[in-house]
């Protein structure tokens, strides 16, 4: 279930750095209509709560995930999908001196099942809402309109390895089966 993956992502963020997570720097005013409403305030988070939720999900019968991506994004070729890039100015923890930042990945192409991604802040797991201004869609892809909702298909941890102006990918979790680490 999407919530389980989201809690796992939140757990990774907490275990990687125990300090409270910070929201990304405010984005420039969007050139499109207003963003979706903010997510709910959050759910209490603890390691034991994460373990309990994982056990609960594991004890339930399998439920096929809902494929929930607008058709035009679900039909993108892999090359087209690669044009959708998370904006560097929206990387979470970019200016927090943590040694890494968090970038999100959009649904589309073969990544049709959205996952919830949470940030743990002040003891609460807070779901990150998709906002189209988090992404550059490249020259060949029209960004989603107000009626189209994309979600996240995963996340990348990034780090400034070679130069201070480039955030290199060091770990990627995407979909149910794609994992890569430097």
Phi, psi and omega in degrees: 000150185300319182300323179296317178296321180297318178295324177297319178297318178297319180298318179299318180297319181291316182291329180290326180205110188289349180292157180298137180288151178245150175289156178293164179299150181302140180276160174296156180304129182292148178276356182248173179303172186307149179290164177299163180298154182294153178291167177302160187300333178137167179243142177304138183235136172206162178300316181296321176299321177296314178298316180298317180295319178297317178296318179300312180296317181295334182276350182268153176299151179299136173238123179300136180290153178278125175280112190227072178220137179306142187307316184295333176275326177293337181265006179296143171289165179298322179296320177294316181302322182296344177287340179279113185234138175292134183286132180301328180286354178253005180298127178294141177067016182306321184249020185261006178056040178268342183094356177201165176225164182245122174245145184255160182238135182281155168289162179144163180056237181278350181265080189259353182255111179288148174241146176277135177243131182242150171245133178268123182217127179055039177077006180242136173274116184247124181289136177274125179275140176293134174226127185297335179284001172285343189236149165261132184260005177075174185284343187252001183237123176285127179302158179299146177271184184300331183271350181258127178244119172264162175235195178258143177254353180166195181211160176236136168267133184236154181213148175276100185262304187266323180218151183291344182262004180236128178262099182280145178286128178243332177215138177227133169237120181217134182062200183272344190230354185261121178220136178212140178219147179287000000 
